[in-house]
Amino acid sequence: MEGFRMQQLEEQFQALKETCTNAQVFEESGYTYIYIPDQKMPPGCKPPVSDVILCPQEHSGYTSRLFFKDIIQTPKQLNWNGQAFILGQQWHAFSFNNVANMPLLNMVINHLRGLVA
């Protein structure tokens, strides 16, 4: 995985699992993904909980992507321009870029912050 050494990914994944205990790493179609079930959304978002998948590497022209099982209704207008078929189902992403070169947990936090900030 470009940008991550496997040892670095494993160390960061273990740190992520301290907060997201049910997270799982998997590979599909040449990408490394982290599946996080039942992730809490920021205040003001509906639904308040959704499954998410983090792709911590370049994906579809973005430095990283956070895919959501649901299109999240937020207090601000978002451009839900990303769709991907992962794990046998359709996932959604909004336009949010330049989340890179940070620990995995920080990537998730920054993408979630993009829903409301």
Residue pairs with C-beta under 8 A, 6 or more apart in sequence:
1 9
1 32
1 56
1 57
2 57
2 58
3 56
3 57
3 58
3 100
3 101
4 12
4 32
4 56
4 57
9 25
9 32
9 56
9 104
12 103
12 104
12 105
13 23
13 25
13 34
13 104
15 103
15 104
15 105
16 23
16 34
16 103
16 104
16 105
16 108
17 23
19 105
20 36
20 39
20 105
20 108
22 36
22 37
22 38
23 34
23 35
23 36
24 34
24 35
25 32
25 33
25 34
25 35
26 32
26 33
26 35
26 87
27 33
28 86
28 87
31 55
31 57
31 59
32 55
32 56
32 57
33 53
33 54
33 55
33 86
34 53
34 54
34 56
34 104
35 51
35 52
35 53
35 87
36 51
36 52
36 53
36 54
36 108
37 51
38 49
38 50
38 51
39 49
39 50
39 51
39 52
39 108
39 112
40 48
40 49
41 47
41 48
41 49
41 50
41 72
41 112
41 115
42 112
42 113
42 115
42 116
43 116
44 74
44 75
44 116
45 72
45 73
45 74
45 75
45 115
45 116
46 72
46 73
47 70
47 72
50 68
50 69
50 70
50 72
51 68
51 69
52 66
52 67
52 68
52 69
52 108
53 66
53 67
53 86
53 87
53 91
54 64
54 65
54 66
54 67
54 104
54 107
54 108
54 111
55 64
55 65
55 66
55 67
56 64
56 104
56 107
57 64
58 64
59 65
59 84
60 82
60 84
62 82
62 93
62 96
62 97
63 97
63 98
63 99
63 100
64 99
64 100
64 107
64 111
65 82
65 84
65 93
65 111
66 93
66 96
66 107
66 108
66 111
66 112
67 82
67 84
67 86
67 91
67 92
67 93
68 91
68 92
68 93
69 89
69 91
69 92
70 92
71 80
71 92
72 78
72 115
74 115
74 116
75 116
76 115
76 116
78 94
78 95
78 115
79 94
79 95
80 92
80 93
80 94
80 95
81 93
81 94
81 95
82 92
82 93
82 94
82 95
83 90
83 91
83 92
83 93
84 90
84 91
84 93
85 91
94 114
94 115
96 111
96 114
99 107
99 110
99 111
99 114
100 107
102 110
